[in-house]
Amino acid sequence: MADQYYLETTVTERRNQPDRVRTRANKRFVQDERRRQKETENNRAAAVRIRNMIAALERAASSLNASIDAILEGSQVRDPTSFAYPVGARAMCARRDNIQSTIAVLSRQLAKINDPETDF
């Protein structure tokens, strides 16, 4: 040892000491717990966003229903299959149907988020 220079280091054998093993296991547990908390937080935020989107889409659909009714009040034709059916009403009906299908998809996603058994 007396001949060893200050830049040289001795090679020590690293063993799995009980404290080191316990520390590693505790660190993994803490990391897993943080990950679960982050997932829960993200799921809550996603659920809030989806609920807000559903509410906005329901308002848009009801507004479209009112607009369709207003257009049909001035029209003599009420049959959507007729060639004389108002084009604006036909377009609004298609848009309303698309919005309602979007609401259904978002509702299914919200159910998946709220169900703890399913992975989202």
GIWO-V189229 format. One record per residue. RES is the residue in one letter. PSI is psi in whole degrees, 0 to 359 (NA if undefined). NEAR is the number of other C-alpha atoms within 10 Angstrom. D_FIRST is the distance of its C-alpha to the first C-alpha in Angstrom with 2 decimals. Layout:
BEGIN
res=<RES RES>
psi=<PSI PSI>
near=<NEAR NEAR>
d_first=<D_FIRST D_FIRST>
END
This chain:
BEGIN
res=<M A D Q Y Y L E T T V T E R R N Q P D R V R T R A N K R F V Q D E R R R Q K E T E N N R A A A V R I R N M I A A L E R A A S S L N A S I D A I L E G S Q V R D P T S F A Y P V G A R A M C A R R D N I Q S T I A V L S R Q L A K I N D P E T D F>
psi=<331 335 359 134 164 341 341 145 153 148 122 148 128 125 157 93 149 322 322 318 316 321 318 316 320 321 316 318 316 319 317 320 318 319 317 319 320 319 317 317 317 321 319 316 319 321 320 316 318 318 319 320 318 317 317 320 324 322 319 320 319 325 320 321 317 320 321 316 321 320 319 338 325 356 151 341 127 352 117 341 349 147 339 2 137 133 321 318 321 317 320 324 318 317 318 318 320 319 319 325 326 319 320 319 315 324 322 319 320 321 323 320 319 342 112 343 336 143 136 NA>
near=<5 4 5 9 8 6 5 7 8 7 6 6 6 6 8 9 9 9 9 11 12 11 12 12 12 12 12 11 12 12 12 12 12 12 12 12 12 12 12 14 12 13 17 14 12 15 20 13 13 17 16 12 15 21 13 12 17 16 12 16 21 12 13 18 16 12 16 19 13 12 14 16 11 9 13 10 14 13 10 13 9 9 9 12 16 19 12 13 21 14 12 16 18 12 15 21 13 13 18 17 12 15 21 13 13 17 16 12 16 20 14 16 19 14 11 10 8 9 7 12>
d_first=<0.00 3.76 5.38 5.30 8.79 10.65 12.74 10.43 10.33 9.30 12.49 14.08 17.26 20.28 22.92 26.41 26.25 29.75 29.51 28.49 31.35 33.76 32.87 33.50 36.78 37.87 37.16 39.30 42.02 42.14 42.34 45.14 46.97 46.84 48.12 50.99 51.90 51.95 54.17 56.50 56.71 57.44 60.09 61.79 61.90 63.27 65.89 67.04 67.34 69.28 71.62 72.33 73.07 75.37 77.25 77.71 78.89 81.34 82.78 83.15 84.87 87.32 88.04 88.77 91.09 93.00 93.27 94.49 97.09 98.24 98.67 100.51 102.90 104.32 104.47 107.20 105.04 102.67 101.84 98.42 99.54 102.51 102.38 103.77 100.88 99.30 96.37 94.49 94.79 93.65 90.53 89.79 90.18 87.67 85.21 85.78 85.16 81.88 80.80 81.70 79.66 76.69 77.12 77.09 73.83 72.18 73.45 71.85 68.52 68.83 69.54 66.40 64.29 65.90 65.48 61.96 62.24 62.57 59.88 60.98>
END
